[in-house]
Amino acid sequence: AGKGSGKSKSGKAFADAGKSRSAKAGLQFPAGRVHRLLKKGNYAQRVGASAPVYLAVVLEYFAAEFLSWPAMRHTITRSSAPCLGTCSLPSGTTR
């Protein structure tokens, strides 16, 4: 059981040996790609291991919020027509 074999010295397999960081965190966004882009972009001299996972969580949350806007608009206005240009909500409602 050498380095990177996915097994401990006792021979038991690690549960997360073959899983990506995104899969371990339960994400759809790629934490590995975010890490590579953070390093490549020269945003800092060093990038920690948890920083790209956290950023992937934030990006996934924003994407989910953004994609839920049409459904929220449909729920509020009960309109099935697509929103062309600027969408206005009825008075008294907030996003």
N, CA, C and O atoms as a GROMACS GRO file, in nm:
protein
  380
    1ALA      N    1   0.085  -0.119   0.000
    1ALA     CA    2   0.000   0.000   0.000
    1ALA      C    3   0.088   0.123   0.000
    1ALA      O    4   0.125   0.176   0.105
    2GLY      N    5   0.122   0.168  -0.119
    2GLY     CA    6   0.210   0.283  -0.133
    2GLY      C    7   0.133   0.413  -0.135
    2GLY      O    8   0.013   0.418  -0.108
    3LYS      N    9   0.207   0.518  -0.169
    3LYS     CA   10   0.146   0.651  -0.172
    3LYS      C   11   0.043   0.660  -0.285
    3LYS      O   12   0.072   0.624  -0.400
    4GLY      N   13  -0.076   0.707  -0.252
    4GLY     CA   14  -0.179   0.727  -0.352
    4GLY      C   15  -0.252   0.601  -0.394
    4GLY      O   16  -0.324   0.603  -0.493
    5SER      N   17  -0.234   0.491  -0.322
    5SER     CA   18  -0.300   0.367  -0.362
    5SER      C   19  -0.445   0.360  -0.315
    5SER      O   20  -0.520   0.273  -0.358
    6GLY      N   21  -0.485   0.451  -0.227
    6GLY     CA   22  -0.623   0.451  -0.180
    6GLY      C   23  -0.646   0.358  -0.063
    6GLY      O   24  -0.760   0.336  -0.023
    7LYS      N   25  -0.539   0.304  -0.006
    7LYS     CA   26  -0.554   0.216   0.109
    7LYS      C   27  -0.462   0.262   0.221
    7LYS      O   28  -0.355   0.318   0.197
    8SER      N   29  -0.506   0.238   0.343
    8SER     CA   30  -0.423   0.270   0.458
    8SER      C   31  -0.326   0.155   0.483
    8SER      O   32  -0.331   0.054   0.412
    9LYS      N   33  -0.240   0.170   0.582
    9LYS     CA   34  -0.143   0.064   0.613
    9LYS      C   35  -0.212  -0.064   0.659
    9LYS      O   36  -0.158  -0.173   0.643
   10SER      N   37  -0.331  -0.050   0.715
   10SER     CA   38  -0.403  -0.168   0.762
   10SER      C   39  -0.474  -0.240   0.648
   10SER      O   40  -0.529  -0.349   0.668
   11GLY      N   41  -0.474  -0.181   0.528
   11GLY     CA   42  -0.534  -0.246   0.413
   11GLY      C   43  -0.676  -0.206   0.385
   11GLY      O   44  -0.735  -0.250   0.286
   12LYS      N   45  -0.734  -0.122   0.471
   12LYS     CA   46  -0.871  -0.078   0.449
   12LYS      C   47  -0.873   0.035   0.346
   12LYS      O   48  -0.788   0.124   0.350
   13ALA      N   49  -0.968   0.030   0.255
   13ALA     CA   50  -0.978   0.132   0.151
   13ALA      C   51  -1.035   0.260   0.211
   13ALA      O   52  -1.123   0.256   0.297
   14PHE      N   53  -0.985   0.374   0.164
   14PHE     CA   54  -1.039   0.503   0.204
   14PHE      C   55  -1.173   0.523   0.135
   14PHE      O   56  -1.192   0.480   0.021
   15ALA      N   57  -1.264   0.586   0.203
   15ALA     CA   58  -1.398   0.607   0.146
   15ALA      C   59  -1.394   0.706   0.030
   15ALA      O   60  -1.467   0.690  -0.068
   16ASP      N   61  -1.309   0.809   0.041
   16ASP     CA   62  -1.307   0.916  -0.059
   16ASP      C   63  -1.184   0.911  -0.148
   16ASP      O   64  -1.143   1.015  -0.201
   17ALA      N   65  -1.124   0.795  -0.166
   17ALA     CA   66  -0.998   0.787  -0.239
   17ALA      C   67  -1.011   0.829  -0.384
   17ALA      O   68  -0.925   0.901  -0.434
   18GLY      N   69  -1.115   0.788  -0.453
   18GLY     CA   70  -1.128   0.820  -0.594
   18GLY      C   71  -1.224   0.932  -0.625
   18GLY      O   72  -1.255   0.955  -0.741
   19LYS      N   73  -1.271   1.002  -0.523
   19LYS     CA   74  -1.369   1.108  -0.544
   19LYS      C   75  -1.301   1.242  -0.565
   19LYS      O   76  -1.197   1.270  -0.505
   20SER      N   77  -1.361   1.324  -0.650
   20SER     CA   78  -1.309   1.459  -0.670
   20SER      C   79  -1.347   1.546  -0.550
   20SER      O   80  -1.431   1.509  -0.467
   21ARG      N   81  -1.284   1.663  -0.543
   21ARG     CA   82  -1.318   1.754  -0.433
   21ARG      C   83  -1.461   1.803  -0.444
   21ARG      O   84  -1.528   1.825  -0.342
   22SER      N   85  -1.509   1.819  -0.566
   22SER     CA   86  -1.648   1.861  -0.585
   22SER      C   87  -1.744   1.754  -0.537
   22SER      O   88  -1.846   1.784  -0.475
   23ALA      N   89  -1.713   1.628  -0.566
   23ALA     CA   90  -1.799   1.518  -0.524
   23ALA      C   91  -1.798   1.505  -0.372
   23ALA      O   92  -1.902   1.479  -0.311
   24LYS      N   93  -1.682   1.522  -0.310
   24LYS     CA   94  -1.674   1.515  -0.164
   24LYS      C   95  -1.758   1.623  -0.099
   24LYS      O   96  -1.819   1.601   0.007
   25ALA      N   97  -1.762   1.742  -0.162
   25ALA     CA   98  -1.839   1.854  -0.106
   25ALA      C   99  -1.983   1.852  -0.153
   25ALA      O  100  -2.063   1.934  -0.107
   26GLY      N  101  -2.019   1.762  -0.242
   26GLY     CA  102  -2.156   1.754  -0.292
   26GLY      C  103  -2.190   1.867  -0.387
   26GLY      O  104  -2.302   1.919  -0.384
   27LEU      N  105  -2.095   1.906  -0.471
   27LEU     CA  106  -2.114   2.019  -0.561
   27LEU      C  107  -2.128   1.975  -0.706
   27LEU      O  108  -2.086   1.866  -0.744
   28GLN      N  109  -2.186   2.062  -0.786
   28GLN     CA  110  -2.189   2.043  -0.930
   28GLN      C  111  -2.078   2.123  -0.997
   28GLN      O  112  -2.029   2.084  -1.102
   29PHE      N  113  -2.037   2.234  -0.936
   29PHE     CA  114  -1.930   2.316  -0.991
   29PHE      C  115  -1.795   2.250  -0.964
   29PHE      O  116  -1.777   2.191  -0.857
   30PRO      N  117  -1.700   2.260  -1.057
   30PRO     CA  118  -1.572   2.192  -1.043
   30PRO      C  119  -1.473   2.269  -0.954
   30PRO      O  120  -1.423   2.375  -0.993
   31ALA      N  121  -1.447   2.215  -0.837
   31ALA     CA  122  -1.353   2.280  -0.745
   31ALA      C  123  -1.210   2.274  -0.799
   31ALA      O  124  -1.132   2.366  -0.777
   32GLY      N  125  -1.176   2.168  -0.870
   32GLY     CA  126  -1.041   2.157  -0.927
   32GLY      C  127  -1.015   2.263  -1.031
   32GLY      O  128  -0.907   2.321  -1.036
   33ARG      N  129  -1.115   2.290  -1.115
   33ARG     CA  130  -1.098   2.394  -1.217
   33ARG      C  131  -1.091   2.531  -1.154
   33ARG      O  132  -1.013   2.616  -1.198
   34VAL      N  133  -1.170   2.555  -1.050
   34VAL     CA  134  -1.165   2.682  -0.979
   34VAL      C  135  -1.027   2.701  -0.917
   34VAL      O  136  -0.972   2.811  -0.921
   35HIS      N  137  -0.970   2.594  -0.860
   35HIS     CA  138  -0.836   2.601  -0.801
   35HIS      C  139  -0.732   2.635  -0.908
   35HIS      O  140  -0.646   2.720  -0.886
   36ARG      N  141  -0.741   2.569  -1.023
   36ARG     CA  142  -0.645   2.596  -1.131
   36ARG      C  143  -0.656   2.741  -1.177
   36ARG      O  144  -0.554   2.806  -1.200
   37LEU      N  145  -0.778   2.792  -1.192
   37LEU     CA  146  -0.795   2.928  -1.237
   37LEU      C  147  -0.750   3.030  -1.132
   37LEU      O  148  -0.700   3.137  -1.167
   38LEU      N  149  -0.768   2.998  -1.004
   38LEU     CA  150  -0.720   3.087  -0.899
   38LEU      C  151  -0.568   3.096  -0.902
   38LEU      O  152  -0.511   3.204  -0.885
   39LYS      N  153  -0.502   2.982  -0.923
   39LYS     CA  154  -0.355   2.983  -0.929
   39LYS      C  155  -0.306   3.054  -1.055
   39LYS      O  156  -0.209   3.130  -1.050
   40LYS      N  157  -0.372   3.028  -1.166
   40LYS     CA  158  -0.331   3.085  -1.294
   40LYS      C  159  -0.355   3.235  -1.302
   40LYS      O  160  -0.283   3.305  -1.373
   41GLY      N  161  -0.454   3.285  -1.230
   41GLY     CA  162  -0.491   3.426  -1.238
   41GLY      C  163  -0.405   3.520  -1.158
   41GLY      O  164  -0.424   3.642  -1.165
   42ASN      N  165  -0.310   3.468  -1.081
   42ASN     CA  166  -0.221   3.549  -0.998
   42ASN      C  167  -0.299   3.641  -0.903
   42ASN      O  168  -0.267   3.759  -0.889
   43TYR      N  169  -0.402   3.584  -0.839
   43TYR     CA  170  -0.478   3.661  -0.741
   43TYR      C  171  -0.405   3.665  -0.607
   43TYR      O  172  -0.422   3.759  -0.530
   44ALA      N  173  -0.324   3.565  -0.580
   44ALA     CA  174  -0.247   3.559  -0.457
   44ALA      C  175  -0.125   3.472  -0.483
   44ALA      O  176  -0.121   3.396  -0.580
   45GLN      N  177  -0.025   3.483  -0.394
   45GLN     CA  178   0.095   3.401  -0.411
   45GLN      C  179   0.064   3.254  -0.388
   45GLN      O  180   0.117   3.167  -0.457
   46ARG      N  181  -0.022   3.227  -0.290
   46ARG     CA  182  -0.059   3.088  -0.259
   46ARG      C  183  -0.211   3.078  -0.249
   46ARG      O  184  -0.279   3.174  -0.212
   47VAL      N  185  -0.262   2.961  -0.283
   47VAL     CA  186  -0.406   2.936  -0.275
   47VAL      C  187  -0.425   2.814  -0.185
   47VAL      O  188  -0.370   2.707  -0.213
   48GLY      N  189  -0.501   2.830  -0.079
   48GLY     CA  190  -0.525   2.720   0.014
   48GLY      C  191  -0.611   2.611  -0.048
   48GLY      O  192  -0.670   2.630  -0.154
   49ALA      N  193  -0.618   2.498   0.019
   49ALA     CA  194  -0.692   2.383  -0.033
   49ALA      C  195  -0.843   2.403  -0.024
   49ALA      O  196  -0.917   2.351  -0.107
   50SER      N  197  -0.890   2.477   0.077
   50SER     CA  198  -1.034   2.493   0.094
   50SER      C  199  -1.090   2.614   0.020
   50SER      O  200  -1.211   2.625   0.004
   51ALA      N  201  -1.004   2.705  -0.024
   51ALA     CA  202  -1.051   2.826  -0.092
   51ALA      C  203  -1.127   2.796  -0.221
   51ALA      O  204  -1.235   2.852  -0.241
   52PRO      N  205  -1.076   2.710  -0.308
   52PRO     CA  206  -1.154   2.683  -0.431
   52PRO      C  207  -1.285   2.610  -0.405
   52PRO      O  208  -1.380   2.627  -0.480
   53VAL      N  209  -1.290   2.528  -0.301
   53VAL     CA  210  -1.415   2.458  -0.267
   53VAL      C  211  -1.518   2.560  -0.220
   53VAL      O  212  -1.634   2.555  -0.260
   54TYR      N  213  -1.476   2.652  -0.135
   54TYR     CA  214  -1.566   2.756  -0.085
   54TYR      C  215  -1.616   2.843  -0.201
   54TYR      O  216  -1.734   2.873  -0.208
   55LEU      N  217  -1.525   2.882  -0.290
   55LEU     CA  218  -1.564   2.965  -0.403
   55LEU      C  219  -1.659   2.890  -0.497
   55LEU      O  220  -1.750   2.950  -0.552
   56ALA      N  221  -1.637   2.760  -0.515
   56ALA     CA  222  -1.727   2.680  -0.597
   56ALA      C  223  -1.867   2.673  -0.534
   56ALA      O  224  -1.967   2.674  -0.606
   57VAL      N  225  -1.873   2.666  -0.401
   57VAL     CA  226  -2.002   2.667  -0.331
   57VAL      C  227  -2.074   2.799  -0.357
   57VAL      O  228  -2.194   2.800  -0.386
   58VAL      N  229  -2.002   2.910  -0.346
   58VAL     CA  230  -2.063   3.042  -0.367
   58VAL      C  231  -2.111   3.056  -0.512
   58VAL      O  232  -2.221   3.105  -0.535
   59LEU      N  233  -2.029   3.014  -0.608
   59LEU     CA  234  -2.067   3.023  -0.749
   59LEU      C  235  -2.190   2.937  -0.778
   59LEU      O  236  -2.278   2.977  -0.854
   60GLU      N  237  -2.194   2.818  -0.719
   60GLU     CA  238  -2.309   2.731  -0.740
   60GLU      C  239  -2.435   2.791  -0.680
   60GLU      O  240  -2.543   2.780  -0.739
   61TYR      N  241  -2.423   2.854  -0.564
   61TYR     CA  242  -2.538   2.919  -0.501
   61TYR      C  243  -2.590   3.033  -0.588
   61TYR      O  244  -2.710   3.045  -0.610
   62PHE      N  245  -2.498   3.117  -0.638
   62PHE     CA  246  -2.539   3.229  -0.723
   62PHE      C  247  -2.605   3.180  -0.851
   62PHE      O  248  -2.704   3.237  -0.896
   63ALA      N  249  -2.550   3.074  -0.909
   63ALA     CA  250  -2.610   3.018  -1.031
   63ALA      C  251  -2.751   2.966  -1.003
   63ALA      O  252  -2.842   2.987  -1.084
   64ALA      N  253  -2.770   2.899  -0.890
   64ALA     CA  254  -2.903   2.848  -0.856
   64ALA      C  255  -3.001   2.962  -0.832
   64ALA      O  256  -3.116   2.954  -0.874
   65GLU      N  257  -2.956   3.068  -0.766
   65GLU     CA  258  -3.042   3.184  -0.744
   65GLU      C  259  -3.080   3.249  -0.876
   65GLU      O  260  -3.196   3.284  -0.898
   66PHE      N  261  -2.981   3.266  -0.963
   66PHE     CA  262  -3.006   3.331  -1.090
   66PHE      C  263  -3.103   3.249  -1.176
   66PHE      O  264  -3.191   3.305  -1.241
   67LEU      N  265  -3.086   3.118  -1.175
   67LEU     CA  266  -3.173   3.032  -1.256
   67LEU      C  267  -3.314   3.020  -1.196
   67LEU      O  268  -3.406   2.977  -1.265
   68SER      N  269  -3.331   3.056  -1.070
   68SER     CA  270  -3.464   3.047  -1.010
   68SER      C  271  -3.547   3.174  -1.034
   68SER      O  272  -3.666   3.175  -1.004
   69TRP      N  273  -3.486   3.280  -1.088
   69TRP     CA  274  -3.561   3.404  -1.111
   69TRP      C  275  -3.679   3.386  -1.205
   69TRP      O  276  -3.787   3.435  -1.173
   70PRO      N  277  -3.665   3.318  -1.320
   70PRO     CA  278  -3.785   3.302  -1.405
   70PRO      C  279  -3.898   3.227  -1.335
   70PRO      O  280  -4.015   3.260  -1.353
   71ALA      N  281  -3.864   3.126  -1.256
   71ALA     CA  282  -3.968   3.052  -1.183
   71ALA      C  283  -4.034   3.142  -1.080
   71ALA      O  284  -4.156   3.135  -1.059
   72MET      N  285  -3.955   3.226  -1.014
   72MET     CA  286  -4.011   3.317  -0.914
   72MET      C  287  -4.100   3.420  -0.983
   72MET      O  288  -4.207   3.454  -0.931
   73ARG      N  289  -4.058   3.469  -1.100
   73ARG     CA  290  -4.140   3.566  -1.173
   73ARG      C  291  -4.272   3.502  -1.215
   73ARG      O  292  -4.377   3.564  -1.206
   74HIS      N  293  -4.265   3.378  -1.260
   74HIS     CA  294  -4.386   3.308  -1.301
   74HIS      C  295  -4.480   3.288  -1.182
   74HIS      O  296  -4.602   3.301  -1.196
   75THR      N  297  -4.425   3.258  -1.066
   75THR     CA  298  -4.507   3.237  -0.947
   75THR      C  299  -4.576   3.366  -0.906
   75THR      O  300  -4.692   3.364  -0.865
   76ILE      N  301  -4.506   3.478  -0.916
   76ILE     CA  302  -4.562   3.606  -0.872
   76ILE      C  303  -4.664   3.659  -0.972
   76ILE      O  304  -4.772   3.702  -0.932
   77THR      N  305  -4.632   3.656  -1.100
   77THR     CA  306  -4.718   3.718  -1.200
   77THR      C  307  -4.815   3.620  -1.263
   77THR      O  308  -4.910   3.662  -1.330
   78ARG      N  309  -4.794   3.489  -1.244
   78ARG     CA  310  -4.875   3.385  -1.306
   78ARG      C  311  -4.875   3.398  -1.459
   78ARG      O  312  -4.975   3.369  -1.526
   79SER      N  313  -4.762   3.441  -1.511
   79SER     CA  314  -4.749   3.460  -1.655
   79SER      C  315  -4.658   3.354  -1.712
   79SER      O  316  -4.554   3.323  -1.653
   80SER      N  317  -4.694   3.297  -1.826
   80SER     CA  318  -4.609   3.200  -1.890
   80SER      C  319  -4.530   3.262  -2.004
   80SER      O  320  -4.448   3.194  -2.066
   81ALA      N  321  -4.555   3.391  -2.034
   81ALA     CA  322  -4.484   3.457  -2.142
   81ALA      C  323  -4.339   3.483  -2.102
   81ALA      O  324  -4.313   3.517  -1.986
   82PRO      N  325  -4.247   3.468  -2.194
   82PRO     CA  326  -4.107   3.497  -2.161
   82PRO      C  327  -4.085   3.645  -2.137
   82PRO      O  328  -4.158   3.729  -2.189
   83CYS      N  329  -3.988   3.675  -2.059
   83CYS     CA  330  -3.957   3.813  -2.024
   83CYS      C  331  -3.858   3.868  -2.127
   83CYS      O  332  -3.743   3.825  -2.131
   84LEU      N  333  -3.902   3.961  -2.209
   84LEU     CA  334  -3.814   4.024  -2.308
   84LEU      C  335  -3.779   4.164  -2.259
   84LEU      O  336  -3.868   4.240  -2.219
   85GLY      N  337  -3.653   4.197  -2.261
   85GLY     CA  338  -3.611   4.328  -2.211
   85GLY      C  339  -3.608   4.327  -2.060
   85GLY      O  340  -3.556   4.233  -1.999
   86THR      N  341  -3.661   4.432  -1.998
   86THR     CA  342  -3.660   4.441  -1.852
   86THR      C  343  -3.789   4.382  -1.797
   86THR      O  344  -3.898   4.408  -1.848
   87CYS      N  345  -3.776   4.304  -1.694
   87CYS     CA  346  -3.891   4.244  -1.628
   87CYS      C  347  -3.932   4.333  -1.512
   87CYS      O  348  -3.848   4.373  -1.431
   88SER      N  349  -4.057   4.363  -1.503
   88SER     CA  350  -4.104   4.441  -1.389
   88SER      C  351  -4.200   4.356  -1.309
   88SER      O  352  -4.288   4.289  -1.364
   89LEU      N  353  -4.182   4.358  -1.179
   89LEU     CA  354  -4.268   4.285  -1.089
   89LEU      C  355  -4.384   4.374  -1.048
   89LEU      O  356  -4.371   4.496  -1.051
   90PRO      N  357  -4.496   4.316  -1.009
   90PRO     CA  358  -4.608   4.397  -0.961
   90PRO      C  359  -4.566   4.480  -0.840
   90PRO      O  360  -4.478   4.441  -0.764
   91SER      N  361  -4.631   4.595  -0.821
   91SER     CA  362  -4.595   4.682  -0.710
   91SER      C  363  -4.620   4.610  -0.578
   91SER      O  364  -4.717   4.536  -0.563
   92GLY      N  365  -4.531   4.633  -0.483
   92GLY     CA  366  -4.545   4.574  -0.351
   92GLY      C  367  -4.472   4.441  -0.337
   92GLY      O  368  -4.470   4.383  -0.228
   93THR      N  369  -4.412   4.391  -0.444
   93THR     CA  370  -4.336   4.266  -0.435
   93THR      C  371  -4.188   4.296  -0.441
   93THR      O  372  -4.146   4.393  -0.503
   94THR      N  373  -4.112   4.214  -0.378
   94THR     CA  374  -3.966   4.229  -0.378
   94THR      C  375  -3.903   4.103  -0.430
   94THR      O  376  -3.963   3.996  -0.426
   95ARG      N  377  -3.783   4.117  -0.476
   95ARG     CA  378  -3.708   4.000  -0.524
   95ARG      C  379  -3.639   3.943  -0.410
   95ARG      O  380  -3.569   3.843  -0.424
   0.00000   0.00000   0.00000
